[in-house]
Amino acid sequence: MCLAIPAKVAKLEEGNLATVDILGVSREISVDLTPQAHVGDYVLVHAGFAIEVVDEQFAQETIDLIKQFPELADLDGQPALA
């Protein structure tokens, strides 16, 4: 099963790349599909791509749900990313 996880855009970089924070873990992703994303926005990340810009409330509600499932987040609250 695959899922998209909310991430906060920390930095936009050249080449349509961004550094995002996913439950305290920094990852580099592509923003090719969400060129409207800005630093501070929340995006849904799937397979290394931001697929949608979402509002902060939706992102936080989703993060709270993810934290309830130990198979989706380790004990430190960091995602089990492949």
PAZAPA-4460 file (N, C-alpha, C; in steps of 0.05 Angstrom, whole numbers, plus 32768, in hexadecimal, padded with zeros to 4 digits):
% residues 82
    n_x    n_y    n_z   ca_x   ca_y   ca_z    c_x    c_y    c_z   seq   type   mol
   8011   7FE9   8000   8000   8000   8000   8012   8019   8000     1      M     A
   800B   802C   7FF0   8019   8045   7FEF   8006   805B   7FF9     2      C     A
   8012   806F   8005   8002   8086   800E   8012   809F   800A     3      L     A
   8003   80B5   8008   8010   80D0   8006   8010   80DA   8023     4      A     A
   8026   80E7   802A   802A   80F1   8045   802E   810F   8044     5      I     A
   8022   811E   8057   8026   813B   8057   8043   8142   805F     6      P     A
   804D   8156   8052   8068   8160   8058   8068   817F   8056     7      A     A
   8078   818C   8066   807A   81A9   8065   8092   81B1   8054     8      K     A
   808E   81C2   8041   80A3   81CB   8030   80B6   81DD   8040     9      V     A
   80CF   81D5   8042   80E3   81E5   8051   80F4   81F6   803F    10      A     A
   80F9   81EC   8027   810A   81FB   8014   8104   81F3   7FF8    11      K     A
   8102   8207   7FE6   80FF   8201   7FC9   811B   8204   7FBD    12      L     A
   8121   81F2   7FAA   813B   81F1   7F9E   8138   81F0   7F80    13      E     A
   814E   81F4   7F72   814E   81F4   7F55   8146   81D8   7F4B    14      E     A
   813C   81D7   7F33   8135   81BE   7F26   811B   81B3   7F30    15      G     A
   8109   81C4   7F3A   80EF   81BC   7F45   80F1   81A8   7F5C    16      N     A
   8106   81AC   7F6C   8109   819B   7F84   8103   81AB   7F9D    17      L     A
   80FC   819E   7FB2   80F7   81AA   7FCC   8101   8198   7FE2    18      A     A
   8109   81A5   7FF8   810E   8196   8010   80F5   8199   8022    19      T     A
   80EC   8182   802B   80D3   8182   803C   80D9   8175   8056    20      V     A
   80C8   817B   806A   80C9   816E   8084   80B1   815B   8086    21      D     A
   80B7   8142   808A   80A2   812D   808D   80A6   8121   80A9    22      I     A
   8096   812A   80BB   8097   8120   80D7   80B3   8122   80E2    23      L     A
   80C0   8138   80DD   80DB   813D   80E7   80F2   8133   80D7    24      G     A
   80EC   8126   80C0   8100   811B   80AE   8101   812D   8095    25      V     A
   8119   8136   808E   811C   8146   8075   8120   8134   805D    26      S     A
   8112   813A   8048   8113   812B   802F   8114   813F   8018    27      R     A
   8121   8137   8002   8120   8147   7FEA   810B   813A   7FD8    28      E     A
   80F9   814B   7FCD   80E4   8141   7FBC   80E2   8153   7FA3    29      I     A
   80D3   8149   7F90   80CD   8159   7F78   80B3   8168   7F7C    30      S     A
   80B3   8181   7F73   809A   8191   7F73   8091   8196   7F56    31      V     A
   8098   8184   7F43   8090   8187   7F28   8071   8188   7F25    32      D     A
   8063   8179   7F36   8046   8177   7F34   8038   818D   7F44    33      L     A
   8047   819B   7F54   803B   81B1   7F65   804C   81CA   7F63    34      T     A
   804E   81D6   7F4C   805F   81EE   7F49   8055   8205   7F5A    35      P     A
   803D   8204   7F64   8032   821A   7F74   803B   8218   7F91    36      Q     A
   8049   8203   7F99   8051   81FF   7FB5   8066   8214   7FBC    37      A     A
   8064   821E   7FD5   8077   8232   7FE0   8082   8228   7FFA    38      H     A
   8098   8233   8003   80A3   822D   801D   808E   8232   8032    39      V     A
   808A   821F   8044   8076   8221   8059   805C   8213   8052    40      G     A
   8058   820D   8039   8040   81FE   8031   8043   81E0   8039    41      D     A
   802C   81D4   803B   802B   81B7   803F   8023   81AA   8025    42      Y     A
   8031   8194   801E   802C   8185   8006   8028   8168   800D    43      V     A
   8019   815A   7FFC   8018   813D   7FFF   802E   8131   7FEE    44      L     A
   803E   8120   7FFA   8055   8114   7FEC   804F   80F6   7FE7    45      V     A
   8053   80EE   7FCF   8050   80D2   7FC7   8066   80CC   7FB3    46      H     A
   8076   80B7   7FB9   808B   80AD   7FA7   809F   80C4   7FA0    47      A     A
   80A5   80D5   7FB3   80B8   80EA   7FAE   80AE   8103   7F9F    48      G     A
   8094   8104   7F9B   8088   811B   7F8E   8073   8128   7F9F    49      F     A
   8072   8142   7FA0   805C   8150   7FAC   8045   814F   7F98    50      A     A
   802F   8143   7FA0   8019   813F   7F8D   8002   8153   7F91    51      I     A
   8002   8161   7FA9   7FEC   8174   7FAE   7FF5   8186   7FC5    52      E     A
   7FED   81A0   7FC3   7FF1   81B2   7FD9   7FD8   81B0   7FEA    53      V     A
   7FDB   81AD   8005   7FC4   81AA   8017   7FC6   81BF   802D    54      V     A
   7FB0   81C5   803A   7FB1   81D8   8050   7FBD   81CC   8069    55      D     A
   7FC6   81DD   807B   7FD3   81D4   8093   7FC1   81C3   80A5    56      E     A
   7FA8   81CA   80A7   7F96   81BA   80B8   7F93   819D   80AD    57      Q     A
   7F8F   819A   8093   7F8E   8180   8088   7FA8   8170   808C    58      F     A
   7FBE   817E   8088   7FD8   8171   808C   7FDB   8167   80A9    59      A     A
   7FD5   8178   80BC   7FD8   8171   80D8   7FC5   815A   80E0    60      Q     A
   7FAC   815B   80D6   7F9A   8145   80DC   7FA4   812A   80D1    61      E     A
   7FB0   812B   80B9   7FBA   8113   80AD   7FD3   8109   80BC    62      T     A
   7FE5   811C   80C4   7FFC   8114   80D4   7FF4   8107   80EE    63      I     A
   7FE0   8113   80FB   7FD6   8107   8114   7FCB   80EB   8110    64      D     A
   7FBE   80E6   80FA   7FB4   80CB   80F4   7FCB   80B8   80EF    65      L     A
   7FDF   80C1   80E0   7FF6   80B0   80DA   8004   80A7   80F3    66      I     A
   8007   80BA   8106   8014   80B4   811F   8006   809F   8130    67      K     A
   7FED   809A   812A   7FDD   8086   8139   7FE3   8069   812F    68      Q     A
   7FF1   8067   8118   7FF7   804C   810D   8015   8047   810E    69      F     A
   801D   8036   8120   803A   8031   8124   8048   8027   810B    70      P     A
   8039   8019   80F9   8046   800F   80E0   804B   8026   80CD    71      E     A
   803F   803D   80D1   8044   8054   80BF   8058   8068   80CB    72      L     A
   805D   8067   80E5   8070   8079   80F2   807F   8069   8107    73      A     A
   8099   806D   8108   80A9   805E   811C   80A5   806B   8138    74      D     A
   80B2   8061   814B   80AE   806A   8167   80B6   8088   816B    75      L     A
   80C7   8092   815A   80D0   80AE   815C   80BD   80C1   814D    76      D     A
   80A8   80B6   8141   8095   80C6   8132   809E   80CC   8116    77      G     A
   80B3   80BE   810D   80BD   80C2   80F2   80B0   80AD   80E0    78      Q     A
   80AA   80B5   80C7   809C   80A3   80B5   80AE   808C   80AC    79      P     A
   80A2   8076   80A7   80B0   805F   809C   80B0   8062   807E    80      A     A
   80C3   8072   8074   80C4   8078   8057   80D6   8064   804A    81      L     A
   80CE   805B   8033   80DE   8048   8023   80F0   8057   8010    82      A     A
***
